[in-house]
Amino acid sequence: MTSNEIAQRDEQQAVATTADPAPQPTQTELMQWVESARQANLVAQSLATTSFAGAYRGKPDEITAAILTGQELGLQPMTSLKSIDVIQGQPALRAHAMRAIVQAKGHEVELVESDDTHCVMRGRRQGAENWQQVVWDIPRAQRMGLLGKDQWKKQPKTMLVARATGELCRLIASDALHGMPYVAEELGGTVHAEVVPAKAPLSVAALTAAPTQPEPTPATDGYSVQIGNGDWDTDAADDSTDWQPETDPQ
C-alpha cells in the first residue's frame, strides 16, 4: 500500500470518528400529552380546594380534564374552569367562550338583532367574502320543545343568543372547536356551571308515612339500656350485678 493510500484511509477514519453522533429519539406526542396531564393534575390538586373551582370544587380529576380540554382549544387553565361545563355527561363550551375561541382564530361573529322574541347573528371565516346568517326565534324554540325549560322562561333573550352562537360557530369554524360543537346552554338549558342533580318527586306514600323511630342506642355505662323514646330500661338496671343498692343512712 502506497503512502498516499495510507493517508487517504487515515483521513476517512478521522472523518468517520468525528462525525455527528446519531440523533436521539424524541418524545412522541402521546408522551408529551402524558406529561402535560401530569402537570395539569398538579395544578388541579391545588385548585380543587378553592372557590375558584366553582362546580368543579373537590373534583381534581375533572379539573384536570377541563384544563387539558381547554389547552387543546387554546384556553388557559383558569379560563377553562369558567368556560367548560359538563351537562348530562357531555362536556360543552359556554356561548361566550365559543364566540371567543372562534374570534381568536380570526373569524368574525356579529350580533345583528336581539330581543326576547328573536335573535339574528352573522359570521364569516377569516378571508371569506360572504357572510353566513343564523336566525333563532321563539316559534323555532317552541317547535323544539324548549320553552317549557326554566331558563327559557326567565331569560329568553339570553337563550336565543346562545342557540344562535352555537349554530353559527359550527357553521363557519367547526375546525376551531376541536370536537366540542355544543354550547352548554344547548345541552342543559342553563347559563352557568352549577348543575344540580334532579331530585326524585315526593310520592303520596312518602308524605303520609309515619316518622320512623330511632334504633335503640346501647348504653355505655354497663348498667342500663336506652330505648327508643329516650327512657331508661329499669329492669336492665335492676338485673345488673354491678348495680349497688343505696344504703339506709339510719
C-alpha positions in Angstrom: 0.0 0.0 0.0 1.4 3.4 -1.0 1.8 6.3 1.3 -1.0 8.1 -0.5 -3.4 5.3 0.1 -2.5 5.1 3.8 -3.0 8.8 4.2 -6.4 8.6 2.4 -7.5 5.8 4.6 -6.5 7.6 7.8 -8.3 10.7 6.6 -11.5 8.7 6.1 -11.3 7.1 9.5 -10.8 10.5 11.1 -13.9 11.9 9.4 -15.9 8.8 10.5 -14.9 9.2 14.1 -15.6 13.0 14.2 -19.0 12.7 12.5 -22.1 13.9 14.5 -23.5 11.1 16.7 -26.8 9.5 15.7 -29.8 11.7 16.7 -31.5 10.7 19.9 -35.2 9.7 19.7 -37.5 12.5 20.6 -40.6 12.3 22.8 -43.8 11.2 21.0 -46.9 13.4 21.0 -48.5 10.9 23.4 -45.6 11.1 25.8 -45.8 14.9 25.7 -49.5 14.8 26.4 -49.0 12.5 29.3 -46.5 14.9 30.8 -49.0 17.7 30.2 -51.6 15.7 32.0 -49.3 15.1 35.0 -48.6 18.8 35.3 -52.3 19.7 34.9 -53.2 17.3 37.7 -50.7 19.0 40.0 -52.5 22.3 39.3 -55.9 20.7 39.7 -55.0 19.4 43.2 -54.4 22.9 44.3 -57.4 24.5 42.6 -59.9 21.8 43.8 -59.9 23.2 47.3 -60.7 26.8 46.3 -63.9 28.7 45.5 -62.4 29.5 42.1 -63.0 25.9 41.0 -66.8 26.6 41.0 -68.8 23.5 40.2 -65.5 21.5 40.0 -64.7 22.1 43.6 -63.4 19.0 45.3 -63.1 17.2 41.9 -59.4 17.3 40.9 -59.7 14.7 38.2 -62.5 16.7 36.4 -60.4 19.8 36.8 -57.5 18.0 35.1 -59.8 17.0 32.2 -61.1 20.6 31.9 -57.6 22.0 31.8 -56.4 19.6 29.2 -59.5 20.2 27.1 -59.1 23.9 27.3 -55.5 23.6 26.4 -56.4 22.0 23.1 -58.8 24.9 22.5 -56.2 27.5 23.3 -57.5 28.4 26.8 -55.6 29.0 29.9 -56.3 26.8 33.0 -58.4 29.3 34.9 -60.3 30.3 31.8 -61.1 26.6 31.1 -62.8 26.3 34.5 -65.0 29.2 33.7 -65.7 28.2 30.1 -66.3 24.4 30.1 -69.3 22.8 31.7 -70.3 19.1 31.9 -74.0 18.8 31.2 -75.6 15.3 31.3 -72.2 13.8 31.0 -71.3 15.8 27.9 -68.5 18.5 28.0 -69.7 21.7 26.4 -68.5 25.3 26.0 -70.4 28.2 27.2 -71.7 30.5 24.5 -69.4 33.4 25.3 -66.4 31.1 25.3 -67.3 29.6 22.0 -67.5 33.0 20.4 -64.2 34.0 21.9 -62.4 30.9 20.5 -63.8 31.5 17.0 -63.0 35.2 17.1 -59.5 34.5 18.4 -58.9 32.4 15.3 -59.6 35.4 13.1 -63.2 34.6 12.2 -65.9 37.2 12.5 -69.1 36.9 14.6 -71.6 39.7 14.9 -74.9 40.1 16.7 -77.3 41.8 14.3 -80.5 41.9 16.3 -81.6 40.5 19.7 -84.6 40.7 21.9 -86.9 38.4 23.9 -88.6 37.1 20.7 -85.8 36.6 18.2 -82.0 36.8 17.6 -80.1 37.4 14.3 -76.4 36.7 14.2 -74.0 36.6 11.2 -70.4 35.5 10.7 -67.8 34.6 8.2 -64.5 32.8 8.1 -61.2 34.7 8.0 -60.6 35.8 4.5 -64.0 34.9 3.2 -66.3 37.4 1.4 -69.7 36.0 2.1 -71.5 36.3 5.4 -73.4 33.4 6.9 -76.6 34.4 8.9 -78.5 32.5 11.6 -81.9 33.3 12.9 -83.4 31.9 16.2 -86.8 32.9 17.3 -89.5 31.9 19.8 -91.5 29.9 17.2 -88.4 27.8 16.4 -87.7 27.2 20.1 -91.3 26.2 20.6 -91.2 23.6 17.8 -88.2 22.1 19.5 -90.0 21.9 22.9 -87.6 24.4 24.6 -90.0 26.9 26.0 -91.0 24.8 29.0 -87.5 24.9 30.4 -86.9 27.2 33.3 -84.1 29.3 31.8 -86.2 29.8 28.6 -89.0 31.2 30.8 -86.6 33.5 32.7 -84.1 34.6 30.1 -85.4 34.0 26.5 -83.1 36.6 25.1 -80.0 35.1 26.5 -81.0 31.6 25.4 -81.8 32.7 21.9 -78.3 34.3 21.6 -76.7 31.1 23.0 -78.5 28.9 20.4 -77.6 31.2 17.6 -74.0 31.3 18.7 -73.7 27.6 18.7 -75.2 27.2 15.3 -73.2 30.0 13.7 -69.8 28.9 15.1 -70.4 25.4 14.0 -71.3 26.7 10.5 -68.2 28.9 10.0 -65.5 27.5 12.1 -66.1 23.9 13.2 -62.4 23.2 12.9 -61.7 25.7 15.8 -63.9 23.8 18.2 -61.9 20.5 18.3 -64.8 18.2 18.8 -66.8 20.4 21.2 -69.5 21.7 19.0 -72.2 22.4 21.5 -72.7 25.3 23.9 -73.7 24.4 27.4 -77.0 26.3 27.0 -78.0 23.9 24.2 -77.5 20.8 26.3 -78.9 21.8 29.7 -80.8 25.0 29.2 -78.6 26.7 31.8 -76.3 29.7 31.7 -74.0 28.7 34.5 -71.9 25.7 35.5 -73.7 24.7 38.7 -75.6 21.6 37.6 -77.8 20.5 40.4 -78.9 16.8 40.2 -82.6 16.5 39.9 -84.4 15.2 43.0 -87.0 12.4 42.8 -90.5 13.7 43.2 -92.1 13.0 46.6 -94.8 10.3 46.5 -98.1 10.4 48.4 -96.8 7.4 50.5 -93.7 9.3 51.4 -95.7 12.3 52.5 -98.1 10.3 54.6 -95.7 7.8 56.1 -95.3 7.8 59.9 -91.9 9.0 61.1 -89.6 6.2 61.8 -88.4 5.6 65.4 -84.6 5.7 66.0 -82.8 2.5 66.7 -82.2 1.7 70.4 -78.9 3.0 71.5 -76.8 0.8 73.7 -75.6 2.4 76.9 -72.0 2.9 77.6 -72.2 2.7 81.4 -72.7 -1.0 81.6 -75.8 -0.6 83.9 -78.7 0.4 81.7 -80.1 0.4 78.2 -81.7 3.4 76.5 -84.8 2.6 74.5 -86.3 4.4 71.5 -88.3 7.0 73.4 -85.4 8.1 75.4 -86.5 6.4 78.7 -84.2 4.1 80.6 -84.8 0.4 81.0 -85.0 0.0 84.8 -85.3 -3.8 84.6 -81.9 -3.9 83.0 -80.5 -1.8 85.7 -82.1 -4.0 88.5 -80.7 -7.1 87.0 -77.2 -5.8 86.8 -74.8 -7.5 89.3 -72.7 -4.4 89.3 -75.6 -2.2 90.5 -75.0 -1.3 94.1 -78.2 -0.6 96.2 -78.4 2.5 98.2 -77.7 2.1 101.9 -80.0 3.4 104.6 -78.3 6.3 106.3 -80.1 5.2 109.6 
